[in-house]
Amino acid sequence: MARYEWINIDSPDDFEQLQDRLDSDFDPERIAKKLKASITDRIKAVLLEHNYTDKDYSSAIYGINALKFRPYRTECVRLHFFDDRVDLRDCAQNEDHESTLCNHYHGYMVLRPMLRDTVGRSVLSPDIRVGAHGKVIQGKHSVNLLGHRLSVRGFPTMNPHVEVANSTHVAAWTVLRHYSESYSQYGRNLIRQIVQLSSGSGSAGISPVQGLQVYEAERAFRTAGCVPLTVARNEATVDEEFFGQLLAYLESGFPVCIRLAVNDQDHVAVAVGLNWREDADGSPPVACHAWSQVKTLLTVDDSGMPYTTVPVENPPRDVNESDFTTSDINAFVVALPDGVGFPAEAMSKYSKVVQSLLIESMGCDSELIQMPRYFLTTIADLRHYARNNEDQFGETLVDLLMRLDTVQFVWIVEFTNESLWQEGKVVARGIVDAFASPSDPNPLLLLHNEETVLVFDRTSVQTSAQALALQRPSGVPLQRMELNLLPVRS
């Protein structure tokens, strides 16, 4: 039977109360130490939900207990994090009350009785993570607690099930769990099912802990209905192109499985966010890609708390910083929706074509469009953004976007330079059909700067465009468009 008890958190030291409330099977000393170092003082109370049944944990230990001298217990403990000690029992259950409860709720952490690596399926808000800054992919996750349906925005994570799943299985699970909560077309897969999807054999046996490569996550993604794309970094790869593609997918709202290699040892994590540089100090004289403006990536992995920062360089060590840097990334896998046929690699090359078109056909100053940035978004989100920013777009451009004949996904490519970047401004923007073929001679749908828009006829063999004057409000600059990641409110 479920049992609940509160812990008041007046200071980080109060997390040590967990050592008296949890059995040794949950490794409470390590959990208390981890929470004490990782959770901000925004959290004022933790509700312990004892005897909780977790489906992912149950799926992982299914069949194992019969093979082990020491069977695992089946009941878990779920920790719920609040910024106040709210009343969950005595308040009338209605939408207004549950909305108030959600404002105080910052996520949960399942603890598994496994002696070590006891952190199971968890979703924490990045807003309560010490040292987390920038923007993060965040899905809405619902929780049923004492008759209330609460929700939290964050990214799922867990420690590996040592005898069942390793870091690549967990990385694939986090991505697919995020998709299942965010998009209706994806089903929910338990960790045991991810192991089976990765093996390709449907085997229900225990997976070996060693030996799984990041590329094998492709099989799990493909079987789950995604289109996986693997990009490797090698001696022939230009770092700007490699990291430019990684950044493009991340800004598109797609979590990216990254493989980090140090001292011949591989580690798999999932990049879920980023933090832009605050100023131009230390940048190259001429920044030629938006990647030059990234300060850190934010990752989730199986070795620590979520939203750990991975720095681009080696600055003085931060409290929330990984032992790796982005220079240790040697490959990544991204799970794309079906139909996106124009990858970031093609977009990188095509951005140079668009850049030339801006100079030759629209008279843009080449020094103002040195730095391209491109990302995927849905046409619905683009139209929503344009409608909410009509004072910036102007009536003509908004009307064109509402009537644009295209499919679900489009590439947005923006051009600026380093100086304007610091002000959040762009000089020009293009919209490219994401369902086009990389060999398509004319994937561009629309291109505009502050004064003019070119509308391209995709049905014509010859590239043709209609030029229209934009009646935008004078003195209103074009702002950098950021649609798919939500800010961390630290």
N, C-alpha and C positions, 0 to 999 in steps of 0.2 A: 504494500500500500504506500502511496506517495506520502512524503512527509516534507514539511517546509520549515525553514528557519531563517531569520534575518541576521545579517552582520552589519553593524554600522561602521562606516569607514570615515573616521575623522582625520586620519593621517595614513600615509602608506604603510606604516607599521601595523595597522589594524588588519591587514591581509593575513598576518601571522595567526589570527584566530582560526583560520582554516585548518591549521595543524591539530587543533583540538576537536574540530567538527567532522573530519574526514578520516576514514580508515587508511592504514598504511598502503593498501593496494592502490590507492589513488596518488601516491607519491606527494602527499600534501606539503611537505617542506619545500620541495622544488617548485611546486605550483605557487605557493605563497611568495617565494622569493621572486619568481618570474613576474607575478602580478604587481608586486611592490615596486619593481624596477620599471615596469612597462605601462602602467595605467596612470593617467593623470589624476590630479586631485578633483577633477570634475565629478568623479564617481564618489557618492556618499553612502551607498548601501548596496549590499549583495544579497540576493535571495537564493538560498540553497534548496534545490528540488531533489530530494533523495529518492532512491528507487525508481529512477527514470529509465524507460526502455528506449534505447536508441537503435533505429533500424540499421544504420550503417555499421555500428559495432556488432549488432546481432548477425548481420550478413557475413562479417569478417570471421567471427569465431565459429560459424556454423560448420560442423564437421571436424573442427580442430580439437574440441574437448575430448572426443573419442580417441584421439591420437596422443594426447598429452598425459603425462603422469600427474601434472598439476592442472586440473581444468580451470578455465577462467570463469569468474562469476559473471552473471548475466546483467545485473542491475548497475546502472550508471548514476552519476550525480550531475545535474545541470546547474550551472551558476548563471544567474541573471543579474545584469548590471544596471543600476539606476543612479540618477544624479540627485535623488531624494528618497526618503523612505515613504513610499506611497502606500495608500490603503487599497489592497487588491480584493479584500473580502467583503467589506461592509458597504461599499459604494454601489449605487444602482447601476446596472449594466445598460448603458446606452451609448450612442455614437459619440456624444460630446465627452463623456467620461473616458471612453477608450481613446479618443483623440488626445486628451490630456495625459493619459498614461503613456501613450506612445511618445509624447514630447519628453518624458522623463526616462524612457527606456533606451539603452545603448547596446543591447545585444546579449548574447549568451555564449557559454563555453561548456561543452560536454566533457566530463572527466570519466575515463574508462578504467576499470579495475585491472590494470595490466602491469602494475609495479613500476614500469618505466614507459616513456613516450605515451603518457596517459591522456594527453589533450586530444579529444575526438572532435567530431563535427562542431564547428564554432563559426559564429558570425559576430564580429565586433565592429562597432562604428569606428572609422578612422579618427573621429573627433576626440576619442578618449585615449589615443595612443601617444605616449610620450615621444616627442621628436618627429611626429608625422607632419609634413607640410606639403602644400601643393594641391594637386587634383588627382582624384582616384575614380576608377570604375566602381560604381556602387549599384547593386541590385537591391530590390525591396524583398526582404525575407520576413515571413509571418511566423508567429509563435502563439500557440494556445497555452494559456497559463491561468489556472484557477477560474476558468469560465470566460476569460478575456482573450480577445484576439489582438495581440500586439504586433508591431512591425518595427524593423530596424533596417537601415540602409548600410550596406557594407559588402565585403567580399568573403566568401566561405574559405575555410582553411581547416586543416587537421594535421596531427602528427601521423607518421606512417604506422600501419599495423605490421610490426617487425616480421612476423612469421607469415604474413599474407601478402602485403603490398609494400612497395618501396617508394622512393621519392617521385619517380616518374608516374607511377599509378596515382599518387596523391595529387600531383600537378594536373593530370588529366581529369581527375575527379573534381578538383576545384573549378576548372574551366566549365565542364559540363554541368555541374551543379548551378553555377552562375547562369548559364544559358537556360536551364530548365526553369529557374525562378523568374527569368526576365523575358523569355520568348515562349509563346504557347506551343510552337511546333516541336519543341524538344522535350522528350520524356525525362523523368528523373531516374538516374542510374545510381545504385548503391556501390560502395567501394568494391565489393566482391564482384559485381557485374563489370566494373571497369577493368579489373584484373582479367576477367574472361574475354572482354572485348580486345584487350591489348594482346592477349596470347594468340588470338585468331583461331583457336581450336575449340573454344567453348568449354575448355576443361574447368572442372570445379575443384581441381586439386590445389594444393598449396603451391604458390608461385615462389621460385627461388628469389632470395633477397637480392642477390647480385646479378648483374649481367644485362639488365634492361637498359636500352639506349633511348635517348630522347626521341629519336626518329620513330620508335615503335609507338609513341603516343599518336602518330598518324592513324594507326589502325583503329584505336579506340575512337578517335574523332570521326573517322569515315563511317564506322559501323553505327555511330550514334546519329548520323545524318548530316554531319558537317563536311566541308571540303577542306582538308588539311593542306597547308603549304609549309614546306621546310626550306629555310634559307641558311646556308652554311657560310661561315667566314673562313677564308683561307688566304694564302699568300697572294693569290690573284684578285682578291676582293678589295675594293677600295672602301676604307672604313666609313667614309661619308655615305656611300651607297648602302652599305650593310645597316648602319645605324639609322639612316634615313628611312629605310623600309620598316625597321622595328618601330620607330617613332610614328610612322604613318598608321600602322595597324593599331598601335596603342591609343593614339588620338582618335581613332575611329571607334573606340569603345570595345575593341576585341582584346581580351587578355592574351598575353604572349608567353608561351613556355620557353624559357631561356636555359641554355646549358652553359654553366660556368666551369672553367677548367683551371685549376691551380695545382702545380706540382704533380701533374699526371693523374689527378683525382678530379672526377666530374661531380658536379652538384647541380640539381635541377630546381628551378624556382619559377614563379609566374610573375611577370611584370604586370602590375595593375594600375600604375599611376606614375606621375612625374612631378618634378618641382622645377620651374623655370629659374634661370639665373636672375638675380635682382638687379644687376648692373652689368656693364660691358667690360669691367676690369678683367684683364687676362684673356680676353677673346682675341682671335686672330685679327689682323688689320682689316681684312675684308671677309666677313662671314658669308659663306656661300650656301648654307643650308640651315634650317631651323634647329637641327640637332646641336649646333654650336651654342644654342641658348639653353640647353638642358643642364641643370645642376646635378640632379639625382633622379634615379628611378625609384619607385616604391614597389616592393615585392611582397608576395606571400610565399612561404615555403614550409617544409616540414621540420625545420631545425630551430624555429623560434616563433616569436609572436608576429602577427601580421603587420604589414605596412612598414617593413624594415627598409631603410634607405640604402641604395647602392650608388655610391658617388661616381661621377664621370671621371674625376681625378682623385688625388689623394690629399684632401684637405686635412686640417687638424681633426682628429677623430671625434665624432659626435656620439651622443648617448644612444642613438637609435640606428647606428651605422653598421652595415654588414662588413664582414671580413674581406669581401670581394669588391672590385670596382667593375665598371662596364667594360674595361679593357679585357676582363677575364671571360666575357661572353664569346663563345665560338660558334654558336648555332642557335636558331630559334624555330619554333613551330607555332603557327597560328591556325585556328579553326575558323574558316570563313563560311558565310552562308552560301547555299547553293545558288549559282547563277552569276556570281561575281567573277567575270572572266578577264578583267583588266587589273592585273596585280600591281602592287606598289612599285615593283621593278620597272614595269612598263610606264607607270605614272612618272617615275623619276626621269626617264628618257623623254617622255612627251612634254614634261614641264619646260624643257629647253626649247621645244617647238613653240609652245605658248609664249615663252619669254621673247622669242624672236618676233612673233606676231604682234606682241604689245609694242615693240619698238618700231616695227616697220609699218603696221597698219593703224596704230593708235597714238603714235608719237610719244610713247612713254620714255622718260629719261632712264637710260640703262643703269645709272648709279642708284636709282631708287628702287629697282626691282632685282637686286642681286641675290636675294635670299628667298627661295621658294619654300612653301610649306603646304603639304597636301594630306588629306584625310578623307575617309569614307563617311557618308551619312545617308540617311533615308531622305527621299524627296519630301516626305511628310514632315520630318523634323526641320528641313530647310525652309519649307513654307511657313511652318510655325514660327521659326526664328525671324523670318522676313516680316511676317505680319506683326510680331511684337516689337520690331525695330523699324517700322515704316518711316519714322522721322529720319533715319539714316539712309535707308534704301531709296526712298522716294516712290511716288505712285506708279510711275512707268515700270520700274524694275520689279516692284511687288506684283504688279499685274502680269508681267511676263512670267515670273516664277509660278504664279498660280495656274497659268495655262501651259506651262512647259510640258511637252509631250515626251515622257521618259518613263523608265521602269522604276523599281523600288529604290535601288541604291545609285548614288552618284558620287564622283570624286569632287571635292572642293580643293582648288589649288589657289593659294594666295601668294602675292609677291610684295616684298617690302625690303628694307635694308636694316642694318643693325641699329641705327639711330632711331628710325621710326618704330622698330620693334619695341624698344624700351618705352615708347609712348602708347603701345598697343594699337598702332595704326598700320594699315596696309594701303598700297597704291592701286592694286588691281586684283581681280578675282575671276577665276574661270570655273565652269561647271562641266564635268566630263562624264560621259556615260560609262558607268562601272560595269555594265554588262556587255560592253564592246569587246571585240577581239583585239589582242595586242597588235595584230597586223592591220587593224582598221585604219585607213588613211585619214579619217575624219571623225574621231570620237568626241570632239568638242561640241557642246550644246550652246554655250553662252559664255561671253567674255565681256567684262566691263571694267572701267576705271571710274573716276569720280564724275566724268562728264558724258561718256558715251558707252553704249552697249552694242555689241555685235551678236546677232542671233543667227546661228548656223543651221542650215538645212541638211539634216542627217539623211534625208531621202535622196539627195542628189549625189551623182558620181563625182562631180567636180565640187571642190570646196567653195561654197558660196555663203555669203553672210549679208544680212540686212543691218545697216547701221542706224541706230536711233539715238536721239539726244535724251539724256536723263535729266528730268526736272527734279533734281534733288535740292533740299534746303541748302542755301549757301552757308559756307563756314562749318559744315558738319562733316568731319572726316569719316572715312571707312574704317571701322573697327575690326580688329582681329576676331574671327569667329571661332568660338570654342563651345562645342555642342554636347560632347559625349562623356566628359568626365566632370564630376562634381567636386567643388572645393572642400578641402579639409577645414573645418571650423574649430581650430584649436583655441 
